Amino acid sequence: MAARLKGSPDKMSVDAIAVSVGRAEQVLLTVKGALADAVGLKGLDVTLAVEGRDIAPFASLAGGPLPKVPPFQIQAGLKDQAGGYLVEGLKVKVGESDLAGRLALVLDGKPPRIDAAITSSLLDLDALLPAGEDKAALAKKAAPDGEKRLFPADPLPLEGLGAAEAKVTLRAKRVVAGGVPIEDLAVDVLLANGRLDVKPLSARLSGGTIGATVDLDGASGDQAALDARVNIKGVDAGALLKTMKLTELLEGGPLDGKIGLTGRGASVRDMMAGLTGEIVVTLGKGRVHNSAIDLAGADLASKAFTSLNPLAEKEEYTELSCGALRFVVKDGMATAKKGIAIQTPKMNIVGDGTVNLKTEEIDFAVKPEARQGLGINLASVAGMVRATGTLAEPTVGLDKLGAATGALSVGTAIATGGLSLLAEGLVGRVTADENACQTALGKTVAAKPAAKPAATKPSTTQTAAPPPPPAEKKEGGFGGFLKDLGKSLDRTLGTKK
């Protein structure tokens, strides 16, 4: 450490300050600058720089092991100003991530105030933050009494909302979080009088855009009121899933969504228990790679999705016409009444269900429906795939009632020579919703008016009815049943020549 003192005891200044603490191979701090009034501690004008490669030796000061961090460099100029301090020329480099900007801190007010404007070309949060805990660990931590819950019951730190005031803007060209690359992120945060506003938040994601506003009002001190709005437009779902290295199942599929939720509570669990609003997500045209689906797998959800194209083993792709999901949330109960739909030219998957946000219990059922050219409704045979349990521990299985109904249908079909199953299939084919996605969104599509029959002149001559065909000779036993069933299938599918 070096410095030069000048002046008299009542007016002392310090310049040529040069301080160096630490080691370059671990952590090194340097300070250079001057202090115009050493007695009154005013007129501070210094430059600080910190660089490091290994912070493990400081574990004892932190009271425990410290996470491994990439090499970092921090540089900033520090000056005092009326009532506080000003940080200018801030430059932070941690691994490949960077930050730059300015920060003003006002301490003579009550509460203290922070004003910051930050920019970044890259923020790789996956590299900067420690690995997250899995869902099971989070559920266990949220309920130390052994009850596995996803939403924590810990009281919200509402006193912190009133402890300071802040105005922060962040502009980042690229942010990576959870493997998801986010472009052109813009966030404005305002904290004042116990109220936190994020207005607006905007970004580009996988060829689309995301916009959001969040209002958390904790001015009462005992509860916080939440109002959250999210708009998603044109996000390429297939490209996003591939970028996240989750699956290459989908190609295309523009994703749109609107979320509007309000709630109030002293904890996240309380807030979720009273949540009200709506969640709407739609998926546009895309293609499903059939080779990415395990047709022989035991996963029932995968089997249900495979039902969208019964010819998937022979075709490279299944064309996806649309998908839709709509939840109406009221007082903590999220309901999707006919609000789940995936539609292809051949099949639909439709369903509904509920999420009880108070208890975290879920109950969903989806089933396949034939749209054209199949004759037999797969819902009659496969039953419904049902998801039950809780958000922390969901289970997926074949709905027992649906399976029993399917078995009964097959048994009745055997007893009636296959005619009952074919009739049931025809009903399913004729009544299958041709606009399943619109139905899921709570919209109705007017049916096209039937074409008027062409006018015909009354016939002056009568044509004799053709003689009835000779009666076919019935073959008894199981072999006869199979032949009858085959003939009925030919007639139904239009393959009888």
N, C-alpha and C positions, 0 to 999 in steps of 0.2 A: 504494500500500500504506500502511495506517495501523494503528497498534496502541498500546496504553498499557501500560507496564511499571510494576510495583509491587513493593515488598519490598526485601530486602537481597541482597547477592551470593550468600549461601548458600541463600536461599529467595526465588526470583523468580517472579512470575506475570505472565501476559500476558492482557489482556482487550481488548475493543473491537477485535478483529482485523477488518480490512476489506481484502481483497485482490481486485484486479481485473486480469486478464491477458487480452489479446487484443482482438478487435473483434466486435461483435454481428453484423456482416454476414458474418463468417467463422466464427471460433470464440471464444467468450467464457467465461472461467472466473472464478467469484467464490467467495470463502471468507469466512465470517463466524463469529465465536465467541470462544472463550477457551481458555487453557492454564493450569491451576492451578499446575503445577510445571514451570517452564521449564528448571530445572537437571536434574531427573530425567526430563523429558519424560513427565510423567504428568498425569492429569486433563484429557485432551483432550476438548473438546466443541465441535464446529464443524459448520456446515452448508455443504455444497458444492453448487454449481450450475454446470452446463455447458450451453450452448446453441450451436448452430451451423447454418450453411446451406451452407458450402463448405469442405471439408477439403483441397482440391487444393494450397493453399500449403504444406502439411506433407509434400508428397511427398519433399522432400529429406531430411527427418528419417527418413522410412520407408524410404529407399533405393530408391524406385521410384514409379511412378504409383499413385495411390490410386483406388479405385472411387468413383463418384458416389453420394452417400447423400442421402436425403431430409432435410429439416429435422428437427433433433432437440433434445430437452431432457432433461436428467438432473438429478435433485435427490435428496440423501440427507443424513442426519445421521450423523456419524462420532464415535464415542466409543472411548476405550481401556478395556479391562477386564482382569482378571487373566489374564495370559499371551497377550493378543491384542487384537483390536479388534472392535467391533460396529457394523454399518451398519443403521440403522433408518430407516423412512419412505422407503425407496427408491421413486422414481417415475421411470420412463423412458418417453419418448414419441418414437418415430421414425416419421415419416410418420403413417400411420393406426394403427400398432402401438403397444402399450403393455405395460409390466411394472410390477409393484409387489411389495414384500415386505421381507424382512429377511435379513441375512447375518451370521454370526459366524465369525471367523477366529481359531483358536488356534495360536500359533506356538511356545509353549514345550514342545510335545510332539514326539516323533519317531515317525512323520512328522507334519507339520502337518495340522490338521483344519479342514474347512469344513462348516458347517451352514447351509443356506439353505432358505427357504420362499418361493416365487415364485407370484404369480397374474397373470393376464392376461385381458382381455376380447377382444383380437384380436392374433394374431401372424401377419402376412402375410410368410411366409418368401420368397415369390417376389419381393416388393418389397425385402426386406432383403438377400438374398444375391445375389452376382453370378450372371449367367446360367451355367448348367452347360454342360459340354462335351458334344458329341455322342458317341455310342457309339464311332465310329471313332477319335476323338481319344483317348478314354479307353483304348481297346485299344492304341493306339500308345504311349501313355505308360506303360501297364502293362508293355510289352515293348519297351524301347528298342533291343533288338538287331534289331528288325524283325519278330519273330514276333508276329502279331496275336492277343492273348489278352485276355479280359475280366477275369479274376481276377488281381490284381497279385501279384507274387512278393516285394514289399518286406517285410522283416521287420516283424512287429507290434511296436509300441512297448511291450513288456511291462514295461520298467523304469518306465514312467510309472504303471502300475497300483499299484506299491508305493511311489511317491514321495509320496503323500498319502493321506489318508482323507477321505471326504466322505459327507454325507447331504443329499440335495437332493429337495425335493418341488416339483412343478409342477402347477398347476391352471389350465387355459386354457379359456375358453368357446368360442373359435373359433380354429382354426389353418388357414392356407391354405398348402399345399405342393404344387408341381407342378400347380397348378390344382385341386387336390382340397380341398374344405372339410371340415374335421374338427371335430366339436362335442364339448364337454365332455371334453376331454383331461385325463387324470389319470396322472401318472408319478411313481413313487417310485424313486430311485436311491440305492444304497448301495455305497460303495467302501471296502473294508477288507482288509488283509492280502493285497494283490495280487489281490483278487477283486472283480469288478464284477457287481452284481445289479440288474436292473431288474424289480422286483416290487411291485405289478403295473403294467401299462400298460393303460389302458382308454380307449375313446372311442366316440362315435357317428359313423357314416358312412353317408350316403345312406339314412336310414331304418333302418339296422341297427346292429349293435354289433361292436366289435373288442376282443379281450382278448389280452394277450401277457405272457410272462415270458421274460427272457433272463439266462443265467448264463454269465459269461466268467471262467474261473479261470486266472490267469496266475501263481499263486504259485510255480510251479517255476522261473520265470525264463527258461526256454528254449523252452517251448511253452505254448499256451493251450488249454484245454478249453472247448468251446462246447456249451450246451444251450439250445435255443430252442423255445418252444411258442407257437403262434398259433391263436386261435379266431375265426372270422368267422361272424356269424349275421344273416341277413335283410337283407343289403345290396342295395338296388335297383340292379342292374347297369345297366339302361337309363338311369335317371336319372343315375347316376354318369358314364357315358360321355358323356352330353349335357352335364353340368356341366363336364367336362374338355375339352369342345369337340372330342372325338375323332370322334364319329359320332352320328347320330340313327337308326342302324340298328335298335336294339332298344328295345322298350317293355315295361317290367316285367322279369321275370326275377330273382326273389330269389336272392341268392348266399350260399352257406354254404361254410365251409372249415375244415379242421383241418390244421395243420402241426406236426410234431414231428421235430426234427433234432438230431443230436449230431455233433461232430467235434473233431479235435485237430490242431494244427499251429503252426508258427512264422510262417506267413504265411497270407494269405487263400487263396492257391492250394494250399498244403499242406492247409489245413483242408477245402477243398472236395474234394480228392482222396480224403479218407477219410470223407466225410460218410455218415451212416447215419440212416435214419428213414423217414417216410412223408409224402406230400403228397396231400390229398384235397380236391377242389373240386366242388361241385354247383351246378347252375343250375335254378331252378324254372320254372314256366310263364310264358310271355311271348309277344310278337308281334314278328315281324321285318317291317320296312317294306320291301316289295319295291321301291318306287321308289328306295330308297337303294342298291340293288344294281345295279351296272353289268352288265346281262345280256350286253352285247356286248363287255365288256372282255376284256383278254388275261390278266388275273391268274388263275392257275389255282386259287389258294386260294379266290378269290371265286366261281369257277365251281363248285368243289366244294360250297361253301355254297349256291349257287343251286340245286344238285341236290336240296336238301331239298324243294323244291316246283317240279316241272317246269311247273306252271301259273302261275308267278309273274308272267308277263307279263300274265295276265288277271285276277289277283287282287291286291287292295290289300295284304293281309297274308299272311304264312306263320305259322301257329300253331306255337309252340315248346312241345313237351311237357316236355322236360327236357334237361339237358346234364350231363356228368360227366367228371372227369379225376382219375386216380389214378396216382401215381408211388410205387413202392417203391424206396427208396434204400439201397444197401448198398455200403460200401467205395468210395464215389465213383461208382457206376454207378446212375443213375436209370432205372428201367424201367417203362413203361406197357404191360403185357401185356394186350391187349384193354382198355386203360384209357382210351380216348378215345371219347366218344359224344355225339352230338347227335341228338335224336329229335323228329320231327314226326308228325302223323297219317298223312302220305303216305310219308315217306322217313326213313331213318337215315343219318347219317354216322358210321362207326365206324373205329377204327384203333388202332395201337399204335406204340411206338418206344422209343428210348433216348437218354439224354444221358450221355455220358462226361465226368464232371466233372474227371477227371484231364487229359484231352486237350482238353476242351471240344467234342468232336465230337458232332454230333447226327444222328439218322436216324429220321424219322417217316414213316409212310404212312397215309393215310386214304382211304376210298372210300365212295361212296354206295350204299345198298341200298334197293330198293323194298319198301314194307310192304304196300300194298294198291292194287288197282284199276289197276295199271300194266302188268302182264303181262310186261314186259321189264325185267330187272334192269340198271340203268344201269351197274353195275360192270362188266358184260360189254362195254359199249361204250366207256365213258369211261376205264376203267383206274383207277389209283390216283394221287392227288396225293401227291408225296413231297417232304419237306424234308430236305436234307442240308447238309453243310458244317460250320461251327462256330458257336458262340454269337456270336462277333464278326462272322462273315460267313456268315450262313445263305443258302441258295439253295432255291428252290421250283420244282418241275418235274413233268412227267407221268412217272410211273414207266415205264421202258422195257419191263420185263417185262409190266406190266399192259396197256400199249398193244399190245404184240405179241400177247398173249393175246386182247385184244378184237378185233384185226384178224383173227386166226385164226378166232375164233368167227363173225365176219361172213362170211368167205370160205367156211367150212363151211356156213353157213346158205344162201348163194347156191347152193351145190352140191346142197343137200338140199331145195330149195324152201322154205326158211325154217323148216322144222320143228325143226332142231337149236337155232337161236337161241331159238325159242319155248319149247322144252323147257327150255333152260338158264334162260330168264327165269322160267318157272314154278317151277323148283327154287329160284331165288333168292327168289322171292316167298314160297314156302311156308316156307323155312328161315330167312328174315330174322328176326333176334332181336327179339321183341316187347317185350323188357325190356332194351334195349341199355344204358341208364344203370345199371341194377342190375348187369349183367354187368361194366361198366367199374369199378364199385365193389367188385368181387370178391364180390358177393352172388348167390345163386341164388333164383329164384322158382319155387315149385312149380307145375307145370302143373295146370290145372283138370281134374278127372276127367271123362271123356266121359260124356255122358248115356246112361242105359240105354235101349235100344230098347223101344218099347211092345210089350207082349205081344199076339200075334195068334193067332187060332184057325186051326188047319190048314184049308186050303181043301178042300172035298169035290169041287170041280169043277176041271178043268184048262182053262186058257185057252190057246188056240193062240197061238203067238208071231206077232207081226206080220210080214208079208212084208218082206224086205229092200228098202231104197229102190233105185230104178233107179240104175245106175252113171252118175256124171257123166262127160261127155265131156271129156277132157283137151285143153287147148290147149297146143301146144308153144311153144318159144322163150321169150324174156324176158318177153313179154306174159303167157304162161301162168303163169310163175313169180310175177309180180306179182299176178295174180288169186288164185293159190293162197295166197300170203302174206296177202292181204287177207282171204280167207275164214278162214284160220287165226287171224288177229288177232280177227275177229268172234267166233269161237267162244271164244277164250281170254278176251276181255274181257267176254263176255256180251252183245254188242251185236247178235248175229245174231237176226233176227226170224223 
